[in-house]
């Protein structure tokens, strides 16, 4: 099984870590990930003319489809338009490779924040499956879209690297609800979409231990030492904080969203809140009932150990190849 991975802007090396035998192509890097490449033995390729169906059986593409809309969208500022133009150009190069070849299968891993159906933006019959980061369980997608929350974009470590940093120490955790992160009110008028961390955080901040900005190793240490860690909704679901908390064996207290995970088990409802009143009630219940806390953390650890690992994630993708 010969695989080429195209990650135009070198946003997520996770697929390459899962499939070390694959060859990894980028167009350019948005940030310097040299260290990550080195420690994961990743060789970067940049000559896309080498990507063909005579050399590879399967093509994996990592692309935020929403950011690849046709350029010059009315209402966007120039900086945003320039960003979209750049992404659009890369997507066209990727689609030319898809259209000019007959790979056994083409998978596109859509790492964007929003929960749209990528078929509504990108119509190409040669794309066999869209692996969608933010797959909303209340929405209906075309049959070729499946949930895949294990890919993100941006600087720093990939989700797969986060999973590899697991530290499950459960000894002498401090009875506090840890949070350190950006408080924002994100509004996208084009999509009629809003995520408001400011409002919910202000309502529950009296319960939160927030030491402010921390160096990353110290940040993970604070999560690991805490009995609870707060996972507020990000611009998209899931956000990086979700994986940071789960990897540290600390009970995740999460704001409700409609994310569909690619497995049937559910995190305990006693750890998911819909508003500030629900938050307070559930925290008080968890603090006053050790058996309830034990039940919730055991369910979280069961899910994490079963699904949040390279072997299960790789098999999930391979099963789609074999269908």
N, C-alpha and C positions, 0 to 999 in steps of 0.2 A: 504494500500500500504506500504509494509515493504521494506526498502531500506538499503543496506550496501554500504558505501563509503570506497574505499581503496585508500588512498593517501600515497603511500609507504614512501616518505621522508618528509611528513607533509609540503608540499610546498604551499598549497592553501586551506584555510578553507572555502572558499566562498560557495562551494556546501553545506557544513554542515550548514552554516548560512541560505541559501535559503530553505533547507530541514531540519529544526531542529529536526524533528521526526526520521531522519535517524541515523544510528549508524556509527561512524567514526573510521576507522582502519588505523594505520600507522605501518611501520616497524621500522623506527627510524627517529628522527628529525635532519635536517641539521643545523637548528638554534634553539635558545630558543624562542619559541612562547608561553610560559606559560601565559604571560599577555593577549595575544589575546584570548587564550583559556578561560581564567577566565572571561573576560568581555563579552564573547559571550556564556558563559555557556556550553562550549564544553567539553565533557568527551572523553578522548582518550582511544581506545581499541587497544591492541597489539596481542591478541591471535587469529590468523587467522584461527585456526581450528574450530572456532565458525561460520565461514562464509559458509553457505550451503543453498541450495534451500528449505530445510525444515524450515528454519528460516526466509529467506528473499525472496521476490518476484523479486526484481530488484537489479542489481549490477552496481554501478558506479565506474569507475577506473580513477584516475588522473595519467597520465604518459606522459613524453616527449618521444615519440616513437623513434625519431631520436637518442636519447642518449641511446637507448636500443638495438642498433645494436649488432650483435655477436662480442665478444671481439677479441683483437689482430688484429685490422685493420691496414694494412700496411700504413705507413706514419704518424701515430699518435704517439706523444711522450708517455712516460711511464705513466705520470700523467693522460693524457687524456684516455689512455687505461684502467687504473685502475678505472677511473670514469665510463667508459662505462661498464666495467665488473660488477661493483656494480649495475648499472641500469639494465643491462641484467639479473642479478640474480633475482632482484625484479620482473621484467616482467615475468620471467619463473614461479615464485611462483604465480603470479596473474593469468597467463594463466592456471596453473594447477587447480586452483579453478574454473575457467571458464569451463574447459574441464571436470572436475569431477562432475559438477552439471548441472542442467537444469533450470536456472533462466528464468522467463518470458521474460526478456530482459536484455542485457548487453550493457552499454554505456561506451565508453572510451573517456575521455576528454584529448585531446592531447594539452599540454600547451607549446610545443616547439616553438622556434623562426621561423623556416623555413616553406615554403609554399608547401612542398611535400604532396603527397597523402599517408597517413599512411598505406593504404593497400599494398603499394609497399614494406614496411618493415615488416609489421606484417600481416600475412595471418591467419585468424581464422574466420570460418563461424559463430561462436557463438557470435561474436561481432556484434550487430545489427546496431549500429550507432557510428561513430567517430564524436565527437564534436570538430571541428578543430579551434584552436585559430587563426592561420594565414591562412586564406582561400583566395586565390588569384582569383580575378574575371576574370582574363584572362586565367586561367588554367581549364582543365577539370578533375574533380574528379569522382570517382566511386559514384554511387547513395547513398551509405551509409555514405557519408561524408557531414556534414553540418557546416556552419560557427558558431563559438561560441567564440567571442573575449573577453569574460568575465572571462577568467582564465589565470593566469600567473604562474611563479615560482620564487623562490628566497626568500630572507628575507623580513621582514616587513609585511605590511598589504596586504590582498588580494584585488582584484578588487572590490568585493562586499563591503568590509569595506571602500574602497575609496569612493564608491558611497554614503555610509551612512554619509560621512563627508561633504556633500554638504553645500556650503555657497554661496548664490546668491546675496550678496550685490552689488548693482550697483551704489552706490553713490560716486561721486568725484573720479573716477578712474584717475590715473595718465597717461597722454598720452605717454606711453613708451612701448617698446616691451621687455618683461622680458624673460630672459633665464638664468638658472643655471644648469649645468649638465656636464656630461663627453663628451669630444670631442675625438673621436676615428676613426680609420680606420680599420674596421673589414674585414678580408680576410679568407675565408674558401676554400682552394684549392680542397678539396675533393668534395665539392658541386659546385665549380666554382661560388662562391657567394661572393659579396662584398657590404659593406655599409660604405660609406666614409663621416663621419661628418666633418672631418677636412677641406676638400676642400670647401664645401658649407658654413661652418661657417666663414672661413677666408674671403670669398667674401662678406658676409653680416654683419660682426661683427661691422662695424661702425654705424649700425642702432640699435644695440642691447644694452639693459641695462643688464649687467651681474655683479652682486655684488660678485660673487664667491660662495664658500660653505656657506650654511646657515643651522642652525638647522631646523628640519623639520617643526615645527609649524610656524617658521618665514618664511620659504620657501613658505608655502601655503599662508601666509599673503601677501607676495610680489606678488604672482600670483593674488590674490584677488584684490589687490590695483591697478593693472596694467590694462590699456585699452586693451593691447594685450599680449599674451604669445606665445612663439615660441615652436612648436612641431617638432623637427627634427626627421627623421626616426631613429629608434633604430636598433638593430641587427635583431629584428623581429617586425612584425606588429600585433596588435598595441603595443605600449610600455606604460609603466606605466605613463609617462608624459601626454599622451593623456587624461587619466581619471582624473589626478590631475588638469589639466587645465579646463576640462569640468565641474568638480564638483565645481569650484570656480566662475562660471558665468563670466569668462573672455573670450574675443574672441580669439579662437584658430587659430593661423596662422600656417598651417601645410605644411610640405614638401610632395609632391605628392607620393603616393604609390598605389598599386593595391589591397589593402585590401577590401574584401567584407564584409560589415556589414549585420547582419541578419534582415534587414528591407529595405524598398524600398526608403525611403526618403534619400536625399543627403545633406551633409553640403554644404554651399554656395561656388560656384567655386571661388568667389572673395577672399576667405580665404585660397586657396590652391595654392601653387607655384611650378613651375618645375625647376627654376634656379634663379640665383641672380638678373637677369634683371626683370624677372616676379615678384619676391619678391618685389623689389623696386617699380615697377609700381602699384602693388596691395596695398601696404602700403600707398603710396601717395594718391591713390584713396579713401581709407577708411578714411584717415585723413582729406581729403578735402570735403568729402560728408557725412554729419551726417545721412542722410536718408539711404545711402548705409550701413553704420555701423549698423544702427538700424535694417535694413532688415536682415543682416547677423547674428547679435546676437539673434534676435528673432527666426530665423530658427534653430540656434544651441540650444537654450533653449527649443524649441518645441521638437526637437529630443531627447534631454537629458531627459526632463520630461516624455516623452511618453515611452521610451525604457530603460533608465538607472535606473532601479529600481528593487527591489527584486520580486515584483509581476509579472512584465512582463517577466523577465528572467525565473522565475519558470514556468510560463505558457508555455513559449517556449519549455522548456524541457518536461513538462507533455504532451504537444501536441504530441511530438515525441513518448512518451510512448503509447499514445492512438491510434496512427496510426496502 
